[in-house]
Amino acid sequence: MSDILNDKELVLRYQNGDVASFKLLVDRYQNKIFSYVLMLVKDKQLADDIFQDTFLKIIRTIKAGAYKEEGKFIQFAMRIAHNLIIDHFRKAKRLPMVDPTKEDYDMLDNARISDPSIEEQIITEQVYDDIRKMIDYLPEEQREVLVMRMYDDMSFKEIADATNVSINTALGRMRYALINLRKMAKQKNVALIVA
């Protein structure tokens, strides 16, 4: 049955009380969604929590009659997971920006021998905090594209699919987001690049 019915049909069946249809949707996409969440949060327990919250929100949305078949179910589910990840990092006051597999280099392109000083850490944290605040002031559409591109490392094609717009629209939103960030940074005298 799962191979025969498409996502739209399974959602309709679930809306009509067929719980097994929703289980088929979960089975169909759980690996992809969980892998996406785990890749971003890098913590299995947190990924489990966000994964569970994603499907609870999907259930509530469908039961409330708010689910609209505008694209594929997987895009809808991934967008919910993505938003829950962003919410988590906002609450935790941090964004997943550090790659521990990459070494730090100084101005002479030498690997750093020591950890950054407390002062450097405070300055870096302040810059990141200022940037997060500025991102929050961007219009929703620009903020969404910027976060998907910069923090989720999504291609513009993936962003266009996830937001149901053309690639040119996604590129335009990113361009305006960067222009607006530069203006805000200049007004607030914030460096957008940290060492």
C-alpha positions as CSV (number, residue, x, y, z in Angstrom):
1,M,0.0,0.0,0.0
2,S,2.8,2.5,0.9
3,D,4.3,2.1,-2.6
4,I,1.0,2.6,-4.3
5,L,-0.3,5.7,-2.4
6,N,1.4,9.0,-2.8
7,D,2.0,11.5,0.1
8,K,-1.1,13.5,-0.7
9,E,-3.3,10.4,-0.6
10,L,-1.8,9.2,2.7
11,V,-2.3,12.7,4.3
12,L,-6.0,12.6,3.1
13,R,-6.5,9.1,4.6
14,Y,-4.9,10.3,7.9
15,Q,-7.2,13.3,8.0
16,N,-10.1,10.9,7.6
17,G,-9.0,8.8,10.6
18,D,-6.7,6.2,9.1
19,V,-3.7,6.3,11.6
20,A,-1.9,3.6,9.6
21,S,-1.5,6.1,6.7
22,F,0.4,8.5,8.9
23,K,2.7,5.7,10.1
24,L,3.5,5.0,6.4
25,L,4.5,8.6,6.0
26,V,6.7,8.5,9.0
27,D,8.3,5.2,7.8
28,R,8.8,6.8,4.4
29,Y,10.7,9.9,5.6
30,Q,12.0,9.3,9.1
31,N,15.6,8.5,8.1
32,K,15.9,11.6,5.9
33,I,14.4,13.9,8.5
34,F,16.3,12.5,11.4
35,S,19.6,12.6,9.4
36,Y,19.0,16.2,8.5
37,V,18.3,17.2,12.1
38,L,21.3,15.2,13.5
39,M,23.6,16.8,10.9
40,L,22.7,20.3,12.1
41,V,22.4,19.8,15.9
42,K,25.2,17.2,16.2
43,D,23.7,15.6,19.3
44,K,21.7,12.4,19.1
45,Q,19.5,13.0,22.1
46,L,18.6,16.6,21.0
47,A,18.0,15.3,17.4
48,D,15.6,12.7,18.9
49,D,13.7,15.4,20.7
50,I,13.5,17.7,17.7
51,F,12.5,14.7,15.5
52,Q,9.7,13.8,17.8
53,D,8.6,17.5,18.1
54,T,8.6,17.7,14.3
55,F,6.1,14.9,13.9
56,L,3.9,16.2,16.8
57,K,3.7,19.5,15.0
58,I,2.9,17.8,11.8
59,I,0.1,15.9,13.5
60,R,-1.3,19.1,15.1
61,T,-1.1,20.9,11.8
62,I,-2.9,18.2,9.9
63,K,-5.6,17.7,12.6
64,A,-6.2,21.4,12.8
65,G,-6.9,21.4,9.0
66,A,-4.0,23.8,8.5
67,Y,-2.0,21.5,6.2
68,K,-2.2,22.7,2.6
69,E,-0.9,20.5,-0.2
70,E,1.3,23.2,-1.8
71,G,4.2,20.9,-2.5
72,K,5.6,17.7,-1.4
73,F,5.0,16.4,2.2
74,I,8.7,16.0,2.7
75,Q,9.3,19.7,2.1
76,F,6.6,20.5,4.6
77,A,8.1,18.2,7.2
78,M,11.7,19.4,6.6
79,R,10.6,23.0,7.0
80,I,9.0,22.2,10.3
81,A,12.2,20.4,11.4
82,H,14.2,23.3,10.2
83,N,12.1,25.9,12.1
84,L,12.3,23.8,15.3
85,I,16.1,23.7,15.0
86,I,16.3,27.4,14.6
87,D,14.0,27.9,17.6
88,H,16.2,25.6,19.7
89,F,19.4,27.6,18.8
90,R,17.7,30.9,19.4
91,K,16.6,29.7,22.9
92,A,20.1,28.4,23.5
93,K,21.5,31.8,22.3
94,R,23.9,30.1,19.9
95,L,24.1,29.0,16.3
96,P,26.0,26.0,15.0
97,M,28.9,27.9,13.4
98,V,32.0,26.1,14.7
99,D,33.5,23.2,12.8
100,P,35.8,21.4,15.3
101,T,37.5,19.4,12.5
102,K,39.1,22.6,11.1
103,E,42.2,24.0,12.7
104,D,42.4,27.7,13.5
105,Y,45.1,29.7,11.7
106,D,46.7,33.1,12.7
107,M,47.6,36.0,10.4
108,L,50.7,34.3,9.2
109,D,48.7,31.2,8.2
110,N,50.3,29.2,11.0
111,A,48.2,26.8,13.1
112,R,47.4,28.4,16.4
113,I,49.3,27.0,19.3
114,S,47.2,28.3,22.1
115,D,43.4,28.7,22.6
116,P,42.0,32.2,22.2
117,S,42.3,34.5,25.2
118,I,39.3,35.2,27.4
119,E,39.2,38.7,25.8
120,E,39.2,37.2,22.3
121,Q,36.4,34.8,23.3
122,I,34.3,37.6,24.7
123,I,34.8,39.8,21.7
124,T,34.0,36.9,19.3
125,E,30.8,36.0,21.3
126,Q,29.7,39.6,21.3
127,V,30.1,39.8,17.5
128,Y,28.1,36.6,17.0
129,D,25.5,37.9,19.4
130,D,25.3,41.2,17.4
131,I,25.0,39.4,14.1
132,R,22.2,37.1,15.5
133,K,20.3,40.2,16.7
134,M,20.7,41.9,13.3
135,I,19.5,38.7,11.5
136,D,16.4,38.9,13.7
137,Y,15.6,42.4,12.4
138,L,15.6,41.2,8.7
139,P,12.3,40.7,7.1
140,E,11.1,37.1,7.5
141,E,11.6,36.0,3.9
142,Q,15.2,37.4,3.9
143,R,16.0,35.9,7.3
144,E,14.7,32.5,6.2
145,V,16.9,32.4,3.1
146,L,19.9,33.7,4.9
147,V,19.7,31.1,7.7
148,M,19.0,28.2,5.2
149,R,22.0,29.3,3.1
150,M,24.6,30.3,5.8
151,Y,23.7,28.0,8.7
152,D,22.0,25.0,7.0
153,D,24.4,25.1,4.0
154,M,21.5,24.6,1.6
155,S,21.8,25.3,-2.1
156,F,19.7,28.0,-3.7
157,K,17.8,25.2,-5.5
158,E,17.0,23.5,-2.2
159,I,16.0,26.8,-0.7
160,A,13.7,27.6,-3.6
161,D,12.1,24.2,-3.3
162,A,11.7,24.5,0.5
163,T,10.1,28.0,0.3
164,N,8.1,27.4,-2.9
165,V,9.7,30.3,-4.8
166,S,11.9,30.5,-7.9
167,I,15.7,30.3,-7.6
168,N,15.9,33.9,-8.8
169,T,13.6,35.0,-5.9
170,A,15.7,33.1,-3.4
171,L,18.9,34.7,-4.8
172,G,17.2,38.1,-4.6
173,R,16.1,37.6,-1.0
174,M,19.7,36.6,-0.1
175,R,21.1,39.6,-1.8
176,Y,18.8,42.0,0.0
177,A,19.5,40.2,3.3
178,L,23.2,40.8,2.9
179,I,22.7,44.4,1.8
180,N,20.5,45.0,4.9
181,L,23.0,43.3,7.2
182,R,25.8,45.4,5.9
183,K,23.7,48.6,6.4
184,M,22.9,47.5,10.0
185,A,26.5,46.6,10.7
186,K,27.7,50.0,9.4
187,Q,25.1,51.8,11.6
188,K,26.1,49.8,14.7
189,N,29.8,49.7,13.9
190,V,29.9,45.9,14.0
191,A,32.5,43.8,12.2
192,L,30.8,41.0,10.2
193,I,34.0,38.9,10.2
194,V,35.8,37.7,13.3
195,A,39.2,36.1,13.5
